[in-house]
Amino acid sequence: MKRALLLCLLLRPALLSAQVAPATAGSTGVVTGRIVTATTEAPIAGATIRVVGQEAGAQSEADGRFTVRGVRVGIVTLEVRRLGFAPVRRGDIAVSPAKPAEVTIVLQPVDVQLDVVTVRPEAFPARMPASTPVSTQRYDAEEVRRQPGAQEDVLRAISIAPGVGVTSAARNDIVVRGGAPFENLFVVDNIEVPNINHFGSQGSTGGPISLINIRFVESASLSAGGFGARLGDRTSSATTLTLREGNRERVAGEVNVAATQVGAVLEGPLGRNGSFLANVRQSYLDLLFKAIGLSFIPSYTDATMKATWRPNRRDAFSVLAIGARGTISFDNSTDSARVNNAQVLAPTQDQYFSGLTWKRLLGRGVATTTLGRTYTRYVTAQRDSLLAPIFESRSTEGENSLRTDVTLVAGRGVEIETGTIFKYASTLRYDATLAGFTRRDQAGAPQPLSVDTSFTAWRNGSYLQATWQSTPTVRLSAGVRGDWYGFLDNAVRLAPRLSLSYQANAVTTLSLSGGRYWQAPSYIWLVGDPGNATRLRPFRADQLIAGISRLVGRDLKVQFEVYGKRYGDYPVRRFRPQAVLSPSGFDDATTDIPFGLEPLASSGTGTAYGAELFLQKKLGASPFYGQLSASLNRTRFTGLDGTATRGAFDTPVLANGVLGWRPSAKWEVATRLRGSSGLPFTPFVAQGSLAGTLDFAQYNALRVPFFFAADVRVDRRFLVGNRQFIAFLDLQNVTNRVNTTAPQWNPRLRRAEPTERIGVLPSFGLNFYFCGCRYERTAAGWELPAAVSFPEAVGYR
């Protein structure tokens, strides 16, 4: 599957041949949105918003909304000020003449009497909200979209954060501080989503490509550890994706043709106080694969809809629905094709997740309630060259959730956060068969599996956290989370968490955080053996993080952190006593048992520790931006045999760098450098009846060579009349370096062969923005006529 996905990238369509005119100097657009407080998201009236370097500006109204008109087309920075709040600069806002830019800007309250308050607006706030954990990096929409080599995938884009690596160039499984991909939590608009990918790995979180359109993302934040009591049931990281609202000015849209897909977005006002945002995407991988004669043919479709309604200043309602379908078919017309296809474990997947959220402003706080639903139907199969089944699985996982979170400002310098989430997995159905030669015990004896079962599962997580700003420079946060797992013999686990930050001066902050984190085993692990349901229990990770952060100027942050993690009750493999269970993606069931469908127990231990340096330069007065992260890490796990070995995702050296240059509103050039120690791997048994299976006597004993890749992306903005085009060229691995992954077994030659990643991968794409209203050409450029400018009286402000 990995090889096929990489091959398809060689045939990217050349979409830059359209004859378009350069941008008109007088072309203008609109920036609209809301100004809210950091703690409660209460609207802020009377805030002054100005476009840096331009005369355009506005003030926020009683509901916090603002509209800035006459903004020159391009990438702009907003400066926001309000008495009693720390001023901020929000950069990387893309302004188009066709579609209003919708943004939400958060201001942090400050005491104007404090001497340490910096009155100069900064790209990084000197004081973060109390709810912001340590080890957290936040990326705005434009920072995510323009990431070189990310293939417009949000997970690939944020994988440049410190301490974060990926398992394969063909997948977006992220590895955070040595933890397995299944240890990562993903929250999309307050909905906890098990997997946000097409062709996702069951029981884990990664896949080849995200099903979330990157143009819907307003912000993405990744916490590599130390997150507060509000988030739980994961032991490694938490990624929060906030999807933007549709603009409330006018109907507008976008058509996108990219490397492997074509899509369309439509947005606009919904009544007087609402907006909508809708999208549909269709891949053309099947056409590409057929054209180049491949026998493995994937295809996917996804659709997204979000609607928001704010009937008054105190209430806001939103509904989100995302659905996706991915299918894989095979061409088995030749003997060679059947042999190649016999090494592919092919998932077909139907899924959706949806949520209804009500946010209510209280007198001194905010309450948020979300009713959510996630559903995935997996049909996974692998057949040998005679088309006899090796592995077949039909699984359905559907879960309902009800979540309520309350944040209160209890007094001067005191904030209280509390909440609860109930989950009911109403549909857990598993029908799987696995051939004996692919599922052998420790002695090598075949242990075929045939299971057809269903069950339900209840769980709850509740938390309480208090933050005390004891002095202008010291902030203490303490919390506890309790989790109940009804499907694990009513197990109850408590997770205390504590953090302390000290602001040495206006630009330097010291932080210390520690806590316990619990996670339940994946549902599918419970059916891999009749004893798993009683042997498996929640596993834990105790974390300790210390760091220092310093702001240099307005738009440069330097951060250094050290961390340690200790795992307990980790799932171990009884057929493989040297190994713990740490899967990412599976390509071939003949080389290892897939998806945890084997006897497991909760007796593993592990440690992970390291140090990280992070520099981030936001786009500001200088036309340059970028970031640099470097990490030193070690990870060890102990399986059933009591021997400590390398973790499956042990990466001693990990480095990422991004440097971008925006010389004008028309052009942007960026490059990304990636380097890391190769991941460990287990060699194959070369002789005898077990030839072609992994030799667990040498579990993770070898390591693939050092990985390095350089990616370059060039963006060019055009105007054709009053319509905007953005064309981009993305070149991955421009140095044409041959990077290798773990060897694969060749069943015809009966030997292990190195797997080489394809060299330079060119990618072209084109975005076309349009508006559902008529423009007029004036001396100042293309503008809306007064008759359709949507004045305040109409209610679209």
KOLKE-607139 format. One record per residue: residue in one letter; x, y, z of N, C-alpha, C in turn. Coordinates in steps of 0.1 Angstrom, whole numbers, plus 5000, padded with zeros to 4 digits. Layout:
REM residues N
AXYZXYZXYZ/...
This chain:
REM residues 797
M500849885000500050005000500950135000/K501950125008502850245009503550274995/R504050164989504650184976503750234966/A502450184966501550234956501150374958/L500950424970500650554973501750654969/L503050604971504150694967504250704952/L503950594945504050594930503050694924/C501850704930500850784924501250934925/L502150964934502551114935503451154923/L503951064915504751094904503951154892/L502651124893501751164882500851284886/R501351394891500551504895500251594883/P499051634881498651714870499251854870/A499651894858500252034857499052134855/L498852214866497652294866498052444865/L499252474861499652614861499652674847/S498952614838499052654824497952764821/A497052794830496052894828496653024827/Q496153104817496653244815495953334824/V496653384834496053474844496853604846/A496253704850496853834851497453854865/P498553934867499053954880498054034888/A498254034901497254094911497254244908/T496054304909495854444907496154514921/A496954614920497454684933496254734941/G495154774934494054834942493054734946/S493154604943492154504947492054494962/T490854484967490654484982489754364985/G489754334998488854235004488354265017/V487754175024487154195037487754095047/V488054145059488354055071487254075081/T486653965085485553975095485753865105/G485153885117485353775127484853825141/R485453765151485053795165486253815174/I486153905184487153925194486553875207/V487253775214486753715226487753705236/T487353685249488353665260488853525260/A490053505265490753385265490153275273/T489653315285489153215295487753165291/T486853255289485353225287484853235273/E485653295264485253325250484053425250/A483953505261482953615261483353715250/P482353775243482653875233483254005240/I484154065233484754185237484354305228/A483654405234483254515226484254625227/G484354705217485154825218486654805215/A486954685211488354655207488754715194/T489954775193490354845181491154745172/I490754725160491454635151491954715139/R493254705136493854775125494654675117/V494754695104495554615095496954685095/V497954605100499354665100499854705086/G500254825085500854875072499754925063/Q498454925067497454985059496555075068/E495655145061494855235068493555175073/A493255055068491954985071491954955086/G490754965092490554935106489054925110/A488854885122487454885127487454865142/Q486254865148486054835162485054725164/S485254645174484354535176483054585183/E481954525179480654565184480254495197/A479054505202478654445214478754295215/D478554235203478654085203480054045199/G481054135199482454105196482754095182/R481854105173482054095159482654225153/F483454205143484054325136484054295121/T484154395113484354385098485254495094/V486354455088487354545082487254535067/R486854655061486754655046487854735040/G488054715027489054785020490454735023/V490554605027491954555030492554505017/R493754545015494454505002494654355002/V494454294990494554154989495954104991/G496053994998497353935001497353875015/I498453865022498553815035498853935044/V497953945054497954065063498154025077/T498454125086498554105100497654205107/L496854155116495954245124496554275138/E496354395142496754435155495554475163/V495354415175494154425183494554485196/R493754585200494054645213492654675220/R492754655234491554685242492054705256/L491654815263492054845276491654725285/G492554685294492354575303492754435297/F493254435284493654315278495054335272/A495854225271497154235265496954245250/P497554345244497354365229498054245222/V497554215210498154105202498254135188/R499154065181499154065166498853935161/R497953925152497553805145497853805131/G498953735127499353745113498853625105/D499353615093499053515083497553505080/I496953615078495553615074495453635059/A494953545052494853545037493553625033/V493753735026492653815021492453795006/S491253765003490853744989489753844985/P489753894972488653974968487353894967/A487453764966486253684963485553634976/K486353604987485853544999486353615011/P485453665020485853735032486653635041/A487653685047488453605057487753615070/E487453495076486753485089487753445099/V487953525110488953485120488353515134/T488853435144488553465158489853495165/I489853605172491053655179490753655194/V491653595201491553575216492453675223/L491853745232492653845241492753795255/Q493853815261494053765275493953885284/P493053875294492853985304494154005312/V494454135315495554165323495154275333/D495854285344495654395353496554515348/V495854625345496654735339497554805349/Q497454765362498254825372499654755373/L499754635367500954555369502054615361/D503254635367504454685361504954595350/V504654465351505254375341504554365328/V503354425327502554415315503354485304/T503454415293504054475281502954525272/V502954655269501854725262502054705247/R503254655242503454635228502754505224/P502054505213501454385208502454285203/E502254155206503154055203502453945195/A503253865187502753755180502453635190/F503353635201503153535211502753605224/P501553575230501153635242502153615253/A502453715261503353705272502753615283/R501453615284500753535294499753445286/M499853315287498953225280497753205289/P496653165283495453135291495753025301/A495053015312495252915322495152775317/S494252755307493952625302494952575292/T495952665289496952625279498052535286/P498252415282499252325289500652365284/V501652305291502952315287503152225275/S504352245268504652155257503652165246/T502952285244501952295234502352395224/Q502152365211502452445200501152465192/R500852595188499552625181499952675168/Y499152635157499352675144498052725138/D498152845132496952905126496752845112/A495652885106495152825093496252835082/E496752945080497752965069499052895072/E499452885085500652815088500452665085/V499252615087499052475083498952445068/R498252535061498052525047499352525039/R500252615042501452635033502552545037/Q502452445046503552365050504152285039/P505452305036506052225025506052075028/G505751995018505851845020504651785028/A503651875032502551825040501451755032/Q501451775019500451725010499051765014/E499051885020497751945025497051855034/D497751785043497251705053497651765067/V496551785075496751865087497751795097/L497651655097498551585106500051595102/R500251585089501651605084502151745086/A501251845086501651975088502052005102/I501451945112501751975126502851875131/S503251785122504351685127505651755128/I505851885125507051955127507252005141/A506251985149506352035163507451955170/P508052015181509151945188508751815194/G509651715193509351585199508451495191/V508151545178507151465170507851415158/G507551285155508151225143506951145136/V507251085125506251015117506850875115/T505950775113506350635111506850605097/S506250675087506550645073506150765064/A506850785053506550895044505250875038/A504750745037503450725031502250735041/R502550765054501450765064501650895072/N500550925079500651045088500551005103/D500850875106500950835120501950925127/I501650995137502651075145503051005157/V504351015160504950955172505451065181/V504951075193505151185201505951135214/R507251185215508051155226508151005229/G508250925218508450785219507250705221/G506050765222504750695224504250635211/A503550525211502950475199501850565194/P501550555181500450635175499150625182/F498750505188497450485194497350565207/E498550615212498450695225498150845222/N497750885210497451025207495951045207/L495551155213494151195214493951305203/F492751295196492351395186490951445190/V490851575191489651635194489351735183/V488151725177487751805166486451875170/D486552005172485352085176484652015188/N485451985198485051925211484551785210/I484751715199484451575197485651495197/E485751395206486951305206486751195195/V487651205185487551115173488651005173/P488250885172489250775173490250775162/N489850815150490750815138490250915128/I491051005124490551115114491151095100/N491350965097492050935084491250845075/H491350855062490950755053491950635054/F491350515052492050385053492850385066/G492250425077492850425090493150285096/S494150275105494450155111493550125123/Q492850015123491949985134492649965147/G492250035157492850025170493950125172/S494250205161495350305162494750435157/T495550535154495050665150495550715136/G496450645130497050705117496450645105/G496950695093496450645080497250725070/P496950695057497650765046497350905044/I496050945047495651085044494451125053/S494451245058493451295067492151315059/L490951285066489751315059489251455062/I489951535070489551675073490251765063/N489351845056489851935046490752045053/I491952065049492852155056492352295055/R491452325045490852465044489752495055/F489352395062488352405073489052445086/V490352415087491052425100491352575103/E490752625114491052755119492352755127/S492552655135493852645143493952495147/A495252465149495652325153496652345164/S496352275175497352285186497652145190/L498952115193499451985197500151995210/S499651925220500351915233501051785234/A502451795235503251675235503251615249/G502551665258502551615272502151715282/G501851675294501551775304500251845303/F499351795295498051855293497151835306/G496251935308495451935320494451825322/A493651835333492751725336491551715327/R491351815319490151815310490251705300/L491451675295491751575285492251455291/G491751335286492251215292492051095282/D492250975288492250845281493250845270/R494350915271495450905262496750935271/T497850855268499050865276500150945269/S499950995257501151055250500851205247/S499851225238499651365233498251395231/A497951525229496551565226496651675215/T495951645204495851745193494351795192/T494251925193492951985192492852065179/L491852025171491552095158490252175160/T490452305157489252395157488952435143/L487752395139487352425125486652565124/R486952635114486452775113484952775110/E484352895112483052915109482952975094/G481852955088481653025075481553175077/N481853245066481753395067480353435067/R480053545074478653595075478453715066/E479353745057479153855048478453825035/R478753715028478153685016478553535012/V477753485003478053344998479353344989/A480253254992481453254985481953104986/G483053074978483452944978484852924972/E485252804970486552774965486552634958/V487252624947487452504940488952464941/N489252344945490652304947490952184939/V492052184931492552064924493952044929/A494151934935495451904942496051774937/A496951724944497751604940496951484936/T496051454945495351324943493751344944/Q493351464944491851494947491451624941/V490151634939489451764935488351784945/G488251914949487251944959486652084957/A485552104964484852234964484352274978/V484452404981483952454993482952564991/L481852564998480852674997480552715012/E480452855013480152905027479353035025/G478853085036478053205036477153225048/P476353335048475453355059474353255059/L473853235071472653145073471653225082/G470753285076469853375083470553505088/R470053565098470553695103471753665112/N471853555119472853535130473653405128/G473653355116474453235115475253225102/S475853115100476753095089476852945086/F477252905074477452765071478652745063/L479152625063480452595056480252445052/A480452425039480252285033481352255023/N481652125023482752085014482551945009/V483051914997483051774992484351754985/R484951634986486251604979486051464973/Q486751454962486751324955488151294950/S488751184953490051144948489951094934/Y491051104927491151034914492350944914/L492650884926493750784926493450664918/D492150624917491850514909492150534894/L491950654889492250684875493750684873/L494550734883495950744882496550604882/F496050524892496650384893496350294881/K495150314876494850234864495650284852/A495850414851496650464840498050414839/I498650394851500050354852500150194854/G499050134853499049984853499249914866/L498849984877498949924891497749834893/S497949734901496849634904496149664917/F496649764924496049804937495449944935/I494049944936493350064932492550124943/P493050234950492250294961491450414956/S490350444963489550564959488950614972/Y488750744974488050794986487250914982/T486250934991485351054990485051095004/D484951235007484551275020483751405018/A482951435028482151555028482051615042/T482051745043482051815056480951925056/M480251935067479252045068479352095083/K479452235084479352295097478452415096/A477552425106476652545106476752605120/T476752735121476752805134475652905135/W475052915147473953015149474153075163/R474253205163474353285175473153375177/P472053325183470853405184470953525193/N471953525202472153635211473553645216/R473853735225475253745229475653635238/R474753565244475153465255475153315249/D474453295238474353155233474953135219/A475553025217475952985204475752835202/F475252805190474952665186475752635174/S476352515173476952475161476752325159/V476652285146476552145143477552115133/L478251995135479251955126479051805122/A479251775109479051645104480151615093/I480951515095481951475085481851325082/G481651295069481551165065482551125054/A482951005054483950965044483750815040/R484150785028484150645023485450625015/G486150515019487350475012487250335007/T487550304995487450164989488750134982/I489050004983490149944976489749824968/S490149824955489849714947491149664940/F491149544935492349484929492049434915/D493149444907493149384894493949254895/N493249144895493949014896493948934883/S494049014872493948944859495248874855/T496348894862497648834858498248764870/D499048664868499748594879500648694887/S501348784880502248874887501348964896/A500249014891499349104899498849034911/R498548904910498048824922499048814932/V500348784928501448774938501648904945/N501649014938501849144944500749174954/N499449154949498349184958498249094970/A498848974970498848884981499648944993/Q500449054991501149115002500549235007/V499349265003498649385007497449355015/L497449415027496249405036495449525033/A494249515027493549625021492349655030/P492249775035491049825043490049895034/T488849865035487749955030486950005042/Q486650135041486250205053485150305051/D484050295058482950395058482950455072/Q482950585073482950645087482250785087/Y481850825098481450955100481550995115/F481651125118481551175131480751305131/S479951325141479051445141478951495155/G478551615156478351675170477451795169/L476751815180475951935182476451995195/T476852125194477452195205476652315209/W476452335222475752455227476752515237/K477052645234477952725243477152835249/R477152845263476352935270477253015279/L477253155277478053245286477253255299/L477953235310477453255324477853395329/G477453425341477753555347479253575348/R480053465352481453475353482153355347/G481553305337482153185330481453145318/V481653015314481052965302480852815304/A479752765298479452625299479252575284/T479952465281479852405268479452265268/T478452235261477852095260477852045246/T478351925244478451865231477951725231/L476951695222476451565220477051515207/G477851405208478651355197478351215193/R478751175181478651045176479751015166/T480450905169481450855159481050715155/Y481350685142481050555136482050515125/T482450395126483350345115483050195112/R482950165099482750025095483949985087/Y484749895092485949845085485649705078/V486049695066486049575059487449555054/T488149455060489649445057489849295052/A490649285042490849155036492249145030/Q492849025031494048985024493948845019/R494348825006494148695000495548654994/D495748524993497048474987496948484972/S497948434965498048444951497048354944/L496448254951495348174946494048224950/L494048344956492748424960492048354972/A492848264979492248204991492448305003/P491548315012491648415023492748395032/I493548495035494548495046493948555058/F493348675056492748745067491548815062/E490448805070489148875067488548925079/S488149055079487549115091486449215086/R485349195093484249295092483949345106/S484249475108484049535121483249665121/T482449685131481749805132481949865146/E482349995147482550055160481750195160/G480750195168479950325169479750365183/E480050495186480050535200479350675201/N478550685211477850815214478550875226/S478551015226479151085238478351205241/L478351235254477751355259478751425268/R479151545265480251615272479751755277/T480051785289479851915294481051965301/D481452095298482652155304482152295309/V482652335321482252455327483552525332/T483752655328484852735332484352855340/L484852875352484352985360485553065365/V485353205365486253295372485753305386/A486353235395485853225409486153355417/G487153425414487653535421488853595415/R489453695422490653755416491753655415/G492153625403493253535400492953385402/V491653355403491253215405490353165394/E490653055387489753005377489552855380/I488252815378487852675381487352615368/E487852495365487452415353486952285358/T485752245354485152115358484352065346/G484151935346483351875335483351725336/T482551675327482351525326482051485312/I482451365308482051305295481651165297/F480451135292479950995292480050945277/K480450825276480550755263479850625264/Y479050595254478350465253478650405239/A479450305238479750235225478550135223/S477650185215476350105213476550005203/T477550015194477749925183479149885182/L479449765188480849705187480649565182/R480949545169480649415162481949375155/Y482349255158483649205152483449065146/D483749045134483648915127485048905119/A485948825124487248815119487748665118/T488548635108489248505106490648535102/L491548465108492948485105493648345104/A494248325093494848185090495948155101/G496048025104497047985114498448015111/F498848005098500348035096500648185098/T499648275099499948415101499848445116/R499348345124499148365139499748255146/R501048255148501748145155502048185169/D502048085178502448105192503948115194/Q504448125206505848135209506648015203/A506047905203506747785198506647765183/G505947855176505847845162504647765157/A503847725166502647645162501547735158/P500847695147499747775141498647785151/Q498047905153496947935162495948015154/P495147955145494148025137493148095146/L492548205141491548275149490248285141/S489148265147487848285141486948335153/V486448465151485748525161484548595155/D483348585161482148655156481448695169/T481548825173481048865186480649015185/S479849055195479449195196479249225211/F479449345215479249385229479049535229/T478749595241478649735243479549775254/A479749905255480749955265480350095270/W480350105283480150235289481450285295/R481650415295482750475302482450625306/N483250675315483050815320484350875324/G484550995321485651075326485251205332/S485551235345485151355351486451425357/Y486451555358487651625362487251755370/L488251805377488151925384489551985384/Q489752115380491052175380490852315384/A491852365392491852505397493152565394/T493052695389494252765386494252895395/W495452915401495553035410496753115406/Q496453245402497453335399497753405412/S498653345420498953395433499553535434/T500453555424501153685423501153715408/P501553835404501653865389502553775382/T503453705389504453625382504353475385/V503553435394503453295397502053245395/R501953125388500653065385500752915389/L499752875397499752735401498452675396/S498552555390497352485386497352335391/A496252295397496152165402494852105398/G494851975395493651915391493651765393/V492451705392492351555393491351515383/R491551395377490651335367490351195372/G489051155371488751025374488050955362/D488450835359487950765347487350635352/W486150605347485450475350485350405337/Y485750275337485650195325484750075328/G483450085324482449985327482749855320/F483349855308483649735301484949665305/L485649725315486849665320486649625335/D485549555337485249515351485049635360/N484449735355484149865363485449925369/A486549915362487749975367487650125369/V488250175380488250325382489650365384/R490050475378491450525378491450675381/L492350715390492450855393493750905387/A493751035382494951095376495151235381/P495951255391496351385396497251455387/R497151585386498051665377498251805383/L499551845382499951975388500952045379/S500752175378501752255370501952385377/L503152435375503652565381504352645370/S504052775369504852855360505252985368/Y506453025364506953145370507453245359/Q506953365359507253455349508353545354/A509653515351510753585356510753735352/N510353755340510153895335509153895324/A509054005317507954015307508153925296/V509353865294509553775282510053635285/T510353605298510853475302509953405312/T509653285309508753205317509353065320/L509353025333509852895337508552815340/S508652685337507452595339507852465344/L506952405352507152265357505752195357/S505652075352504452005351504651855354/G503651805361503751655363502351605364/G502151475362500851415363500851265359/R499651205361499451065357498351065346/Y498550975336497650965325497250825323/W495950795321495450655319494850645305/Q494950525300494350495287493750355287/A492550335281491950205280492550135268/P492550005268492949925255491849955244/S492349945232491349955221490349845221/Y489149875216488149775217488449645210/I489149655198489449535190490449445197/W491249495206492149415213491449315222/L490249345227489549265236489049135230/V488949125216488349005210489448925203/G490748955205491848885199492148755206/D491548725218491748605225490648595236/P490048485239489048475249489448535263/G490648535266491148585279491448725279/N491448795268491948935268491049025276/A489748995275488749085283489049085297/T489548975303489848975317491249015321/R492248985311493649015314493949165312/L493249225302493649365299492949465309/R493649565312493149675320493749805316/P493349925321493950045316495450055320/F496150115310497550135313497850285316/R499050315321499350445326500650495321/A500850625322502050695320502150815330/D503250815337503550925346504551015339/Q504151145339505051235331505551355340/L506751395337507351515344508051595333/I507651725333508251815322508651945329/A509851995325510352115330510852195317/G510552325317510952405306511152555309/I511752615299511952765299511652815285/S510852925285510452985273510853135273/R511353185262511753325262511253395248/L510653505249510253585237511353675234/V511753675221512753765216512153855206/G512053985209511354075200509854045200/R509154085189507754065188507353935183/D508153865175507653745168508653625168/L509453615178510453505179510353445193/K510053315194510053245206511053135207/V511753125218512753025220512352935233/Q512352805231511852725242512752605243/F512952565256513752445259513052365269/E512852235267512152145277512952015278/V512851965290513251825293512051745298/Y511951615296510751545300511151405303/G510351335311510451195314509151135315/K508951005310507750935311508050795316/R507150745325507350605330505950535328/Y505950425320504750355317504650235326/G503350205329503050085337501750015331/D501549885334500449805329500249815314/Y501349825307501349845293500949705286/P500149705275499849575269501049505264/V501149375267502249295262501649175254/R502549115245502049015236502548875241/R501548795244501848665250502548565240/F502148575227502848495217504248555214/R504448675217505748745214506248805227/P506748725237507048775250508148875251/Q508848895240509849005240509249145237/A508049145233507449265227506249315235/V506149445235504849515239504049535226/L502749565228501949595216502049745213/S502649775202502749915197502649925182/P501449895177501249895163501050035158/S501350055145500950175138500050135126/G500650115114499850065103500349925099/F499449845093499849715089499649705074/D500649655067500649635053500549495048/D500949395057500949255053500749175065/A499649105066499349015077500248895078/T500948865067501748745067503048765075/T503448885078504648915085504448935100/D503248975104502948985119501448985121/I501048955133499648955136499049095136/P498049115129497449255128496549295139/F496449425142495449485150495249435164/G496249365169496149315183495349195184/L495049115174494248995174495048875179/E495448885191496348775197496148785212/P496648685220496548695234497448815240/L496848895248497549005254497349005269/A498249085276498149095290498649235294/S498349285306498749415310499849415321/S501049385316502149375325503449435320/G503349515310504549575304504949705311/T506149745311506649865316507449935306/G507750065308508550135298508950275303/T509950335297510450465300510750535287/A510550665288510950755277511450885283/Y512550945278513051065283513751135272/G513851275274514551345263514651495266/A515251565257515351715257515051765244/E514351885244513851945231514252095231/L514752145219514952285217514052325206/F513352435208512352485198512552635196/L512652675183512652815179511552835169/Q510752945171509652975162509653125159/K509653155146509653295141508353315133/K507453395139506153425132506453535121/L505553535111505653635100505353775106/G506153865105505954005111506454105101/A507254205107507854305099508754255089/S509554155093510454085084509653995074/P510053975062509353885052509653735055/F510453705065510853565068510153515080/Y509853385079509253315090509853175091/G509653105102510052965102510152915116/Q510652795117510852725130511852615129/L512452585141513452485142513252405154/S513252275153513052195165514152085164/A514752055176515751945177515451875190/S515451735189515151655201516151545202/L516551515215517251395218516351305227/N516151185223515151105230515650955231/R515150895242515450745243514150685248/T513850565243512550495247512950345249/R512550285260512750145263511450085269/F511149965264509949895269510349755274/T509649695283509949565288508649475286/G508849365279507749275276507549165286/L506849065283506548955292507848875297/D508948875289510148805293510948885303/G510649015306511349095315512549165310/T512849155297514049215291513649345285/A514449445289514149585283514849595269/T514049645259514549655246514149795241/R514649835229514249955223512749955220/G512150075222510750085218510650085203/A509550045198509350035184509450175177/F509350285185509450415179510550495186/D511550425191512750495197513450575186/T513550705187514250785178515250875185/P516450835187517450915195517551055190/V517551085177517751215172516651255162/L516051365165514951405156515051555154/A514951605142515151745139514251785127/N513651905128512851955118513052105116/G513152155104513352305102512452355091/V511852465092511052535082511552675081/L511852715068512152855066511352905054/G510653015056509753065046510153215043/W509853255030510153395026508953435018/R508353555022507253615014507753745010/P508353764998508853884993507753984990/S506553934986505454024982504153954984/A503054024982501753964983501553854973/K502353844962502053754951502853624954/W504053634959504953514959505253474974/E505453334975505853284988506653154985/V507853144991508653034990509052975004/A508952845006509252785018509952655016/T510852615026511452485025511452425039/R511352295039511352215051512452115051/L513252105062514252005063513851905074/R513951775071513651675081514751575083/G515151545095516151445097515851375110/S516151245110515951165122516751035121/S516950985133517550845134516550745128/G516950645122516050545116515350465127/L514150425125513350355134513950215136/P513750155148514250015149513349915141/F513849805138513049695132513549565136/T512649465134512949325137513249245124/P514349185123514649115110513748985108/F513748935096513048815093513748685096/V513048585099513648455099513948415084/A515148375081515548355068515448205063/Q515448115072515547975068514447895076/G514047775070513147685077511747715075/S510847645082509447655080508847795084/L509647875092509148005097509748115088/A510448075078511048185069509948285064/G510348405065509348515062508648575073/T508748515085508148575097509148645105/L508748735113509648815121510448735131/D511748755133512548685143512548765156/F511548735165511448805177512548785187/A513448685184514648675192515548785190/Q515348865179516148985176515249105176/Y514249105185513249215185513849355185/N513549435175514049575174515549585175/A516249475171517749475172518449565162/L517749585150518449655140517749795138/R518349885130517750015128518050055114/V516950115108517150155094518050275094/P518650305082519650425082518950555085/F519850655088519350785091518550845080/F517450905084516550965074516751115072/F516751155060516851305057516051335044/A515351445045514651485033514451635033/A514551705022514251845020513151865011/D512151945015510951975007510952125004/V510452164992510252304988508852324983/R508352434987506952474982507052624977/V506452644966506252784960504852814958/D504352924963502952964961502953094953/R502053104944501853224936500353264935/R500053384939498753434939498453524926/F497353504920496953574908495553634910/L495253734902493853784901493453784886/V492353724883491753724870490453804871/G490553934867489354014870489254034885/N488053984890487853994904487853854911/R488553764905488653624910490053594913/Q490253524924491653494929491953354926/F493253324922493753194920495053184929/I495253074935496553044942497052914936/A498152924929498852804923500052774932/F500252644934501452604942502152484935/L503452484938504352374934505052324947/D504852194949505452134961506352024957/L507652034960508651934957509051864969/Q508851734970509251664982510551594979/N511451594989512751524987513551574975/V513751714975514351774963515851734961/T516451684972517851634970517951494964/N516751434962516651304956517451194964/R517451214977518151124986517350984986/V518050874986517350744987517250715002/N516050725008515850685021515150545021/T515650465030515150325031514250305043/T513350215043512550175054512950035058/A512149975067512449835071512349745059/P513149635058513049545047511749475046/Q511349435034510149355032510549215027/W509649125030509948985025509448965011/N510348905003509948864989509648714989/P508348684988507948544989508448464977/R508648524965509148444954510548414955/L511348504959512848484961513148434975/R512148434984512348394998513548465004/R513548595004514548665011514048805014/A514648875024514349005027514949105018/E514249205014514849305004514549445010/P515549535008515349665013514249745005/T513549825012512549905006513050045005/E513050094993513550234991512450324988/R512450444994511450544991511750614978/I510750654971510850714958511550854960/G512350894950513151014952512251144951/V512551234942511851364941510351334937/L509451394945508051384943507451524940/P507151554927506551684924505051684926/S504551794931503151814933502651944929/F501651954920501152084916499652094921/G499252214922497852234927497352374923/L496052394924495452524920494152534929/N494052654935492852694943492252814936/F490952804934490152914927489052954937/Y489153084940488153144950487153224942/F485853204946484753274939483753334949/C482953424944481953494953480653484945/G479553464953478253454947477553594945/C478353694942477753834941478553904931/R478054014926478654094915479554194920/Y480754204913481754304916481654414905/E482154534909482354644900483754694900/R484254734888485654784887485554934890/T486354984900486455124903487855164902/A488055294905489455354904490355284915/A489755234926490455174936490755024934/G490054964924490154824921488854764920/W488754624922487554554922486854554935/E485654604936484954614949483454584947/L482854544958481354524958480654654956/P479654664948478854784947478054804961/A477754934963477154964976475854884979/A475154854968473854784970473954644976/V475154584975475354454981476454444991/S476754564997477854565007477454515021/F476154475023475754415035475954515047/P475254625048475454715059474954655072/E475354725083475054665096473554645098/A472754725092471254715095470754575090/V471454515080470954385075471254275084/G472254295094472454195104473554095101/Y474454125091475454035087476854075094/R476854175102478154215108478654105118/
